[in-house]
């Protein structure tokens, strides 16, 4: 199985961290992984994305032309990448920032900002989205992903372990209702 993902957002929304965590957990599950970050010319507030491929077999190139999964933390990201979405691909959109924009079919919306605030910090929006990806597509084990988040945040930001774990859980449970 081969899954290609693009996570796109404003710089500063934690999309690279979410992508890194997804890749780290996939490697822990003995899968092949590529991670290709791309930053816009802008600083905080500009757009950025990461391209991820997770596969059971070796991967030839790290570039994702037509992702199976597109994760957009804001509307500009959706507009930029929706034309590249695989014809059978799916979009996960942060509806907290989507406004009244028309949205395509094959979409999962989640009020990620609202759930992150419920978890304790708007900065955990990326973890809400990562939880949603785990619930919908089961690319990696949710339990292991939660443990990886705890391990990584315990080193530098132990005060954020519970917030990020709660945000991940809220994103995961949002689609299990």
Secondary structure, DSSP 8 states (H G I E B T S, - for coil): -EEEEEEEEETTSSHHHHHHHHHHHHHHTT-EEEEEEEE-SSSTTSEEEEEEEEESS--S-S--SS-SEEEESSHHHHHHHGGGS-TT-EEEEETTTTTT----SSEEEE-HHHHHHHHT-GGGHHHHHHHHHHHHH-SS-HHHHHHHHHHHHHHH-GGGHHHHHHHHHHHHHHT--
